[in-house]
Amino acid sequence: MVMEIRLGDVVRLKKRHPCDSYEWEVVRLGADIGIRCLGCQRHVLLDRGTFERRVKALISRRQ
């Protein structure tokens, strides 16, 4: 099942980032998904399959 993700959504990942933050904002969509850590502003680019496996919960949806 494909996860419906929009730009600006905030997601919680299963593993903690080294800056101790679990929450990330979606900043790019496509075959790859770009996310930005809300703790330290680091940008990471993940392929869609990896992203969907790592997401634990959708925290907030951008209107």
ChimeraX commands (.cxc) that place a marker at each C-alpha (Angstrom):
marker #1 position 0.00,0.00,0.00 radius 0.5
marker #1 position 1.34,3.43,-0.97 radius 0.5
marker #1 position 1.52,6.01,1.80 radius 0.5
marker #1 position -0.06,9.36,0.92 radius 0.5
marker #1 position 2.50,12.05,1.75 radius 0.5
marker #1 position 2.30,15.78,0.97 radius 0.5
marker #1 position 4.83,18.58,1.12 radius 0.5
marker #1 position 5.03,20.05,4.59 radius 0.5
marker #1 position 3.82,16.93,6.42 radius 0.5
marker #1 position 5.63,16.16,9.68 radius 0.5
marker #1 position 6.45,12.49,10.26 radius 0.5
marker #1 position 7.94,10.56,13.16 radius 0.5
marker #1 position 10.62,8.02,12.22 radius 0.5
marker #1 position 11.31,4.77,14.06 radius 0.5
marker #1 position 14.91,5.64,14.89 radius 0.5
marker #1 position 16.18,8.80,16.54 radius 0.5
marker #1 position 18.48,11.20,14.66 radius 0.5
marker #1 position 21.86,11.86,16.35 radius 0.5
marker #1 position 20.54,15.28,17.45 radius 0.5
marker #1 position 17.87,13.41,19.53 radius 0.5
marker #1 position 14.94,14.39,17.30 radius 0.5
marker #1 position 12.42,11.89,15.90 radius 0.5
marker #1 position 10.38,14.38,13.84 radius 0.5
marker #1 position 11.03,15.30,10.20 radius 0.5
marker #1 position 9.30,17.57,7.68 radius 0.5
marker #1 position 8.73,16.43,4.08 radius 0.5
marker #1 position 10.39,18.97,1.74 radius 0.5
marker #1 position 10.59,17.08,-1.59 radius 0.5
marker #1 position 8.39,14.49,-3.30 radius 0.5
marker #1 position 8.98,12.21,-6.26 radius 0.5
marker #1 position 10.74,8.88,-6.69 radius 0.5
marker #1 position 12.92,10.09,-3.82 radius 0.5
marker #1 position 11.56,11.87,-0.75 radius 0.5
marker #1 position 13.48,14.72,0.85 radius 0.5
marker #1 position 13.05,15.24,4.58 radius 0.5
marker #1 position 14.42,17.89,6.98 radius 0.5
marker #1 position 15.14,17.19,10.63 radius 0.5
marker #1 position 13.16,19.52,12.88 radius 0.5
marker #1 position 15.88,19.35,15.53 radius 0.5
marker #1 position 19.00,20.34,13.58 radius 0.5
marker #1 position 17.67,21.22,10.08 radius 0.5
marker #1 position 19.73,18.47,8.37 radius 0.5
marker #1 position 18.40,17.43,4.91 radius 0.5
marker #1 position 18.23,13.75,3.93 radius 0.5
marker #1 position 17.09,12.19,0.64 radius 0.5
marker #1 position 15.54,8.70,0.85 radius 0.5
marker #1 position 14.00,6.50,-1.83 radius 0.5
marker #1 position 10.25,6.02,-1.35 radius 0.5
marker #1 position 10.48,2.37,-0.18 radius 0.5
marker #1 position 13.05,3.15,2.52 radius 0.5
marker #1 position 11.06,6.20,3.65 radius 0.5
marker #1 position 7.82,4.20,4.02 radius 0.5
marker #1 position 9.60,1.48,6.05 radius 0.5
marker #1 position 11.15,4.04,8.42 radius 0.5
marker #1 position 8.02,6.11,9.12 radius 0.5
marker #1 position 6.33,5.28,12.42 radius 0.5
marker #1 position 3.55,7.88,12.41 radius 0.5
marker #1 position 2.22,10.95,10.62 radius 0.5
marker #1 position 2.35,13.77,13.21 radius 0.5
marker #1 position 0.66,16.59,11.31 radius 0.5
marker #1 position -0.67,17.20,7.85 radius 0.5
marker #1 position -0.13,20.52,6.11 radius 0.5
marker #1 position -3.39,22.08,4.88 radius 0.5
marker link #1:1,2 radius 0.2
marker link #1:2,3 radius 0.2
marker link #1:3,4 radius 0.2
marker link #1:4,5 radius 0.2
marker link #1:5,6 radius 0.2
marker link #1:6,7 radius 0.2
marker link #1:7,8 radius 0.2
marker link #1:8,9 radius 0.2
marker link #1:9,10 radius 0.2
marker link #1:10,11 radius 0.2
marker link #1:11,12 radius 0.2
marker link #1:12,13 radius 0.2
marker link #1:13,14 radius 0.2
marker link #1:14,15 radius 0.2
marker link #1:15,16 radius 0.2
marker link #1:16,17 radius 0.2
marker link #1:17,18 radius 0.2
marker link #1:18,19 radius 0.2
marker link #1:19,20 radius 0.2
marker link #1:20,21 radius 0.2
marker link #1:21,22 radius 0.2
marker link #1:22,23 radius 0.2
marker link #1:23,24 radius 0.2
marker link #1:24,25 radius 0.2
marker link #1:25,26 radius 0.2
marker link #1:26,27 radius 0.2
marker link #1:27,28 radius 0.2
marker link #1:28,29 radius 0.2
marker link #1:29,30 radius 0.2
marker link #1:30,31 radius 0.2
marker link #1:31,32 radius 0.2
marker link #1:32,33 radius 0.2
marker link #1:33,34 radius 0.2
marker link #1:34,35 radius 0.2
marker link #1:35,36 radius 0.2
marker link #1:36,37 radius 0.2
marker link #1:37,38 radius 0.2
marker link #1:38,39 radius 0.2
marker link #1:39,40 radius 0.2
marker link #1:40,41 radius 0.2
marker link #1:41,42 radius 0.2
marker link #1:42,43 radius 0.2
marker link #1:43,44 radius 0.2
marker link #1:44,45 radius 0.2
marker link #1:45,46 radius 0.2
marker link #1:46,47 radius 0.2
marker link #1:47,48 radius 0.2
marker link #1:48,49 radius 0.2
marker link #1:49,50 radius 0.2
marker link #1:50,51 radius 0.2
marker link #1:51,52 radius 0.2
marker link #1:52,53 radius 0.2
marker link #1:53,54 radius 0.2
marker link #1:54,55 radius 0.2
marker link #1:55,56 radius 0.2
marker link #1:56,57 radius 0.2
marker link #1:57,58 radius 0.2
marker link #1:58,59 radius 0.2
marker link #1:59,60 radius 0.2
marker link #1:60,61 radius 0.2
marker link #1:61,62 radius 0.2
marker link #1:62,63 radius 0.2
view
